């Protein structure tokens, strides 16, 4: 059986005073490494940013549908029965 090896990049960052203590404490509480905690937090942040962008695009499309005269003309078809 082959075990997949994850590739990791090592970085050095500066954090506000007190963050390290909180990171160590939370990592211990969750029984994960500090690296895993930070990677998980970054993944959650990245996902929230993607979700926000999708919501913004959906709102733009909703606005376009409401205010574009060519699209408004098609609303009469919304309730038609096409059978």
Steps between C-alpha positions, in 0.01 A plus 500: 500500500638839401461795733457837331744759626367854525727774377541791737657842463667653802438870564591752764235747609464772762187508710373751753617445858292233672398308188762231551373423850143475366608281207688262728207483742238437233716246317546308825128519576414364155788247505644625171833652407538876479559464127179301456305755703628790292448312170143415604433862596639617166283249312191624686589861420560417133163323481322795662659734244384278212149489647497878535609546137228261381240688705617830353480361145154357567384839628642669189312254280179551700537877458565453128189283468289762681626808314597381151206585274576213262487250785194659658315440174558126548327493840167464321618152398584399857151375573416358157422133469719355224314170462 
